């Protein structure tokens, strides 16, 4: 997860995305209701709804009116791919530069 100044809805988005990727929310299963997730995370329901809406716009969840939101087929792989691309483009260059400044190599990290 990014820095502490990250908006709450993006933190919720990261939480839900991680759950889809790691199988907490497998494809085809229903996500927690907006109210349930808001209560669990201590967030405003409107903020949770905003995070869910982005997943819907991205085609990662499907809405069944009157029932709930379900994780779409292929969502985990699509999220894994986009999260990997974002990591390599945005986070890795900074991590790599910091490693170089500290004199660390990948082998050092794998043995700790």
N, C-alpha and C positions, 0 to 999 in steps of 0.2 A: 504494500500500500504506500501511496505517496505521502508527502509531508502532512503536518498537523493542520495546515491551513486549507486542506482539501474540503470542498463543500460536502455537507452531510449526504446529499443524494448520491454523490460520487463514491463516498465510503460505502453506502448501501449497495450501490451498483457493483463495487468490487467484491463485497461480501457475497452477493447473490451469484456473481460470475464465478467466484471461487467454488461455491457450492455446486454449481452446474459442472464445472471442470472436474472437481474431485469426487463427484458421484453422490454428494449429499442430496442433491436434487437431480436424480437420474432423468434421462429423456423420457417423456410421456407421463411423468408424475406431476401432481399439482403443487404449485408453489404455495407457501403460507399466504393467507389472506393479507390484504393491506393492513387491516387492523391488528392482526396477530403479530406480523413482523414489526409494526410500529411499536406495539407494547413490549415485545421482546427486546428491541434495540433502543427503547426510550426515545423514539423519533416521532415526529409529526406524521400522521397518516398521509397528508398531502405530499410530504417529502418522499415517502415510500411509494406513493402512487406515481410520482414523477420518475423515480428509478425504474419502476415496472413498465411505465409507458415507453421508456427508451428501449427496453428489451423487446417490447411489442413492435416498435417501429423498426428495429433491427431484424425482426423475424425470428428471434430466439425463443419467444414464448407465443403460445396461441391462447386466445381467450375463448372460453365457452360461456356464453352469457348465462348468468344465473348460477353458474357452477364455480368457475374460477379460472386461473391462469395455469397453463400446463407448459412444461419445457418441450420445445419443438425438437423434432428429429434432427440430428446433426448439430445441435446447438453446442454441445461440449467441444466437438472438434473445431467448429468455426470460432468459438471463443478462445480455445487454446492457441489456434493459429494467429488470431488477431492480438492476443495478449503477448505472444512470443515476438511478433513483429514490433509491437509497441515497446517491449523491453529492450530489444536489440537496437531500436532507433533512438529511444529516449533515455533509458536508464544505463544500459551497458557502457556507452562511451564515458559517462561520468565515473562509473565504477572502475573501468579500465584505467582511466587517467589517475584516479586516486591510488589504485594498486601500483602504478608506475611510480608515483610520488613516494609511496611508502616502501618501494623496493620489493613488493610481493609478486610472486608468480603463481600461476594456477596450481602448481604442485604443492605450494605452501598451504593453500586453502584446503586442498583435498586430504591433507594429512592431519588437520586439526580436529 
